[in-house]
Each structure stands twice: as structure tokens, then as C-alpha cells.
Amino acid sequence: MLCAATAHAAGRMPNVVILATGGTIAGTGATSTTTVGYTAAKVGVDDLIKAVPELKQVAHVTGEQVFQIASENMSNEHWLTLAKRVNTLLAKPDVDGIVITHGTDTIEETAYFLDLVVKSKKPVVVVGAMRPSTAISADGPINLYNAVLVAGSQDAIGKGVLVVMNDQINAARDVSKTNTTTTDTFKSTELGLLGYVVGNQPHFYRVSTRKHTVDTEFDVSNLNALPQVDIAYTYANVGPTAVNALVAAGAKGLIHAGVGDGSLPNKVRPALSAAREKGVVIVRASRVGQGIVARNGEANDDQLDFVVADTLNPQKARILLMLALTRTNDTKEIQRMFYTY
Ligand SMILES: NC(=O)CC[C@H](N)C(=O)O
């Protein structure tokens, strides 16, 4: 099988496919100083590529417009379509890597979904921008250039799905948007970034110990929908309304975005427990954004038959639970998955 390694070994430039989905990287504003209040998802993939002629120096690049949306509108169906396209392309011997241009609001979710369902070791890089293409010092062109460099690099093979922004390489599992508007918004919590793109090449320093891509048990090739999993957010004075409404609306799984170490308020615990008795799988996560939610810590998970999210934030826990529910309803198995991926 040809891959980026053989592209380099054969002395040819890697073939990188850019799948465009929209977002600010494809956004346009009224003036060059418009950095908020612009319209996302306007510029087509051919123009994104044309705007960075330097790409030709590092890869043979082709583009496909998969969607043209702001990423707050990303749905499970979009993910399944995208994942199937990525798997089809990566199965081709002449494709060495893939770059996905994406809105930044849900980049971390799409990246983690792909990290769990892409069946290839070839590099997949998700990239976006915080400033629209029309802005002074737009970050899209350099981010796209860096993403293509990484996607065509043999050093990125087998590292899972990556998010490349602001000269930094992050693992899909651990990266999150941490600032609403600034270009240094993507951070990998305390677990740390994987490396940098500096001097026209990626530099890797670490990898995640969690399984991904070819080493997961998830297969989307025959899926046309995913089980309904929703998130109930907790705060001081919260009641059971959201949990009860989500269960009534048909949730098969619920992520509880608890306070602190995933604590359950007294007014929420009975609603979650009743949901579990109806067969809904409950995962305790935390709204804090860093750290482990400890099993049998702030709640007796063994007795309640709940699962803990480990270090996944609520939106990523939702993705893993959806995929877990395509395989099993057994909470012990699902807890194993949360400690594996
Ligand atoms: N910086 C961005 O990409 C945000 C734009 C838009 N809300 C999106 O996520 O697509």
C-alpha cells in the first residue's frame, strides 16, 4: 500500500485531498477589519486552494466541497457522510493524507468523531481559522498551509486525527476551543499539545496513549444514523427539567455535565436514576474542562449503574457514547470504552 512514507521514499510529493466543509476559514466580511459579524462558509474549496499558491511547493493538492456550513450546524448525518468519504479516499493508494477545513466552533467534536471511526493510519488533519478570509492577517492561509504540510508528512502517520491551528499540532481527543475569538484558542488542556509546525515542517514531541483510528472497535460503514445522546448541564439551583425533557424526547444516552468532579445535585440525581432504570445510559462528565471524573467519587456509580467520562469533556463524551451505543448497552463495556479511547 502506498502511503506518505512511500511518497517520501519515492521522492515524490505527497497527494493531499482537502475536504472543505465551511466555517470562518471560508468566511467573508464586509471590510478588512471585520473580524466578527462576518459570514462563515462563503468561499469555495478551489478559491481556498488558489489563495495559498505555496501549497504547490509541498503537496499535490486536490479539493472537494463536502459541505458549506457554519460548524454550529454540524450534525450526526454530516459526520457520517464525512467519515465515509475520508475512509473511501484513504483506501486509495494514491491518497497520502487528508485535510478537512472546518468551522472552529465544533472542530474538536468532528475531529474526535473521526479519530474514533477513520480506518487508516494515514494523516487526517482538521483545520480552521478564527479570522475570515477577507481580514487583515487572516489566519486561514497559514493554517491551511501548515495543515497540508502535516497531512503530507510521514511523521504524522499513525498519530490519530490532528487539529492544526496557530502553528500547533493537537490530538483530536484532547483539544478544545478555549477562547471565543482569539487565534490562539485551541488548547489540549493540561495533557499537552503534540507538537509545532515551524520552519516548513512538523515537529512532534508526544503522542496520546489512548487508542484511535485503526485500533478502535467502531465502524460507520453501514450506519445511516447514530443513537440519540444529549447533554444536561448543571449549575447552582438546577432542577430535573432538562433531564426529564431529554429522556421524554427519546434520548438513549445522557451526558451529565456536572459541576466539579461531576457532582450530582440532589434535585438531579433522582431524575438521572429514573432515566437509568428506563434503560438510558448515563455518563457523568464535568463542565470544568480539565481533569478526571473519578468513578465512585462524587457519586456511587456502581450502585447507580452510571459511567464516568474520565477526562473527556461533555461534548466529546457525547460522541463516544453515541458510538458505544452502536455496539452495546452494557454499562461495564461502555465504561471500558471510556477508559480506552
Ligand atoms: N471561527 C469559526 O470558524 C467560527 C465560525 C462559525 N461559527 C463556525 O464554527 O463555522
The ligand as a Gaussian input file, in Angstrom:
#p B3LYP/6-31G(d) Opt

LIG

0 1
 N      -14.058000      30.742000      13.744000
 C      -15.015000      29.982000      13.247000
 O      -14.778000      29.123000      12.404000
 C      -16.397000      30.176000      13.788000
 C      -17.406000      30.387000      12.679000
 C      -18.618000      29.514000      12.774000
 N      -19.399000      29.779000      13.952000
 C      -18.246000      28.053000      12.614000
 O      -17.915000      27.391000      13.546000
 O      -18.270000      27.608000      11.497000

